[in-house]
Amino acid sequence: MSEAFEILLQANFWAAAIRIATPLIFGVLGALICERAGVLNLGIEGIFVAGAMAGWLSVYLGLPLWLGVTVAAMAGACLGLLHGCLTVVLGLSQHVAGIGITLFATSAAYFGYRVAFPAVTTPPRIEPFQPLGLGFLDAVPILGPALSQQTALTWLAFAVVGLTAFVLAKTPLGLAIRAVGDNPASVDAQGLSVAGLRMGALAAGSALMAIGGAFLTMSAFNAFFFGMINGRGWVCIALTVFASWRPGKALLGALLFGAFDAYQLRLQTLAGGVVPSQLFLMLPYLLSIAALILVARKADYPRALMKPYIKGER
């Protein structure tokens, strides 16, 4: 038991937890923005894949890392706009359209990989983002060394949390986004475009999701391979509800999941094969489900979520 507790006091453990949480931070913020505007984006899993592929491939072809992140964000934004055309403009089912986007984006990314590298058995490598090595943080016990091991994309994720919270809470644009997710008719009555706000939120949110995917191929790893997203998009959908659509709680939820995941990896080592590894793999998901059950009943969800808006219709 003491060894299991000592894991929590190791800087490497928290460094791993933050690293695991980073793509989830981008993803849950993206889902939060979309849902605040009243649109459920179940295309997130495919957008993760597309962002991972687009960012990695652009860097492999010679673009700088930050331009690769930009390409990934643009790919995500385009998929978000496609989702918006189906759900906001045409009023189709957000569930069905989202699943369709996931299937389309995932298949397109895998097909593009096979076309670009038809005879490759080992994924080509790139030079990823390197840890910033902020030595002045080492004076902070445990957390300081953990943070100094992170790359620029992790710090970008933290910055986006603050920016999203500020925009949603303190700006007219944020008020309009929250209003269009709660009462789109009132937004329309003010002369604002409900479709425009929702399409913009989908583009911005999907761009963040794609950056989350790009983090995996350009920071956590240095290659693209099939199955690397591994359900992270669906986790982000659950974390959005856990966070009650608040950026600060979204950050907390992502970090908690990252800590659970990093912890189960270390518990497997301590168990030494006595306990089946699948039991440990289930642990972060079971804990996430339990946390979701506890908060879902009290969640203050956007009132117009998943409800298409038709002008003049009550």
C-alpha positions, 0 to 999 in steps of 0.5 A, spaced: 500 500 500 505 504 501 508 503 494 501 505 491 501 511 495 508 513 493 506 513 486 502 520 487 508 523 490 512 522 484 513 528 479 514 523 473 507 520 475 504 527 475 508 529 468 504 523 465 498 525 468 498 532 465 501 529 458 495 524 458 490 530 459 492 535 454 489 532 448 482 531 453 483 538 455 483 540 447 477 536 446 473 537 452 473 545 450 471 544 443 465 539 445 463 545 450 463 550 445 459 546 440 454 544 446 454 551 449 451 553 442 446 548 442 449 543 437 452 536 440 458 534 436 459 526 436 464 527 430 469 529 435 472 522 435 473 522 427 476 530 428 481 527 433 483 522 427 483 527 422 487 532 426 492 527 428 493 525 421 493 532 418 498 535 423 503 529 422 503 529 415 504 536 414 510 536 418 513 530 415 512 533 408 516 539 411 512 544 414 514 547 421 511 544 427 506 550 429 504 550 421 502 543 422 498 545 428 495 550 424 493 545 418 490 540 423 486 546 426 483 548 419 482 540 418 478 540 424 474 547 422 472 544 415 469 538 418 466 542 424 463 546 418 460 540 414 457 538 421 454 545 421 451 544 414 448 538 416 445 539 423 444 547 423 442 549 416 439 542 414 436 541 421 438 533 420 439 529 427 445 531 430 447 524 433 446 521 426 450 527 423 456 526 428 457 519 427 457 520 420 462 525 421 466 520 425 466 515 420 468 519 414 473 523 417 476 516 420 476 513 414 479 519 410 485 519 414 486 512 414 485 512 406 490 518 406 495 514 410 495 508 405 495 512 399 501 516 401 505 510 404 502 504 401 508 500 402 510 502 409 510 497 415 513 502 420 510 509 421 514 514 419 517 519 424 517 526 425 521 531 430 516 532 435 515 538 440 520 538 445 519 539 453 520 546 454 524 545 460 522 551 465 527 550 470 525 555 474 519 551 476 523 545 479 523 549 486 515 547 486 515 540 489 512 535 485 508 539 480 514 544 478 518 538 475 512 535 472 510 542 469 517 543 466 517 536 462 511 539 458 511 541 451 508 548 448 502 544 446 500 543 453 501 550 455 497 552 449 491 548 452 492 551 459 491 558 456 485 556 451 482 554 458 483 561 461 481 564 454 475 560 453 472 561 460 473 569 459 470 569 452 464 565 455 463 569 461 465 576 460 464 578 452 458 579 448 460 574 443 460 569 449 453 571 451 451 570 444 454 563 444 450 561 451 444 565 449 444 561 442 444 554 446 439 556 451 434 560 447 435 561 440 429 565 439 431 571 443 438 571 439 434 571 433 429 577 436 436 581 437 437 581 430 443 576 431 444 570 426 443 563 430 446 559 424 452 564 424 453 563 431 452 556 431 456 555 425 462 559 428 462 555 434 462 548 431 468 551 427 472 553 433 470 547 437 472 542 432 479 546 430 480 545 438 478 538 437 483 537 431 489 540 435 488 535 441 489 529 435 495 533 433 498 533 440 498 525 440 502 525 433 506 531 434 508 532 442 506 525 445 508 521 440 512 522 433 508 518 428 501 517 426 498 510 427 491 506 426 487 506 433 491 511 436 485 516 438 482 510 442 476 513 444 478 519 447 473 523 443 467 519 447 471 521 453 471 528 452 463 528 451 462 525 457 467 530 461 463 535 458 457 533 462 461 532 468 464 539 467 457 542 467 459 546 461 464 550 465 471 550 462 475 550 469 471 544 471 473 541 464 480 542 466 479 539 472 475 533 469 481 532 464 486 532 469 483 527 473 482 522 468 489 523 466 491 521 473 487 515 473 490 513 467 497 514 469 495 511 475 493 504 473 499 503 468 503 504 474 499 499 478 499 494 473 507 494 474 506 493 482 501 488 481 506 484 477 501 480 473 497 477 479 491 481 477 489 481 470 491 488 466 484 489 463 482 490 470 486 496 471 485 498 464 477 499 466 479 503 472 479 510 469 473 509 465 469 506 471 471 512 475 469 517 470 462 513 469 461 514 477 463 521 477 458 522 471 453 519 474 454 523 481 454 530 477 449 528 471 443 529 475 445 536 477 448 538 470 445 545 468 445 543 460 444 548 455 436 548 454 436 548 446 442 543 446 440 538 440 434 542 438 434 545 431 432 552 430 427 554 424 426 561 424 419 563 426 417 556 429 415 555 436 
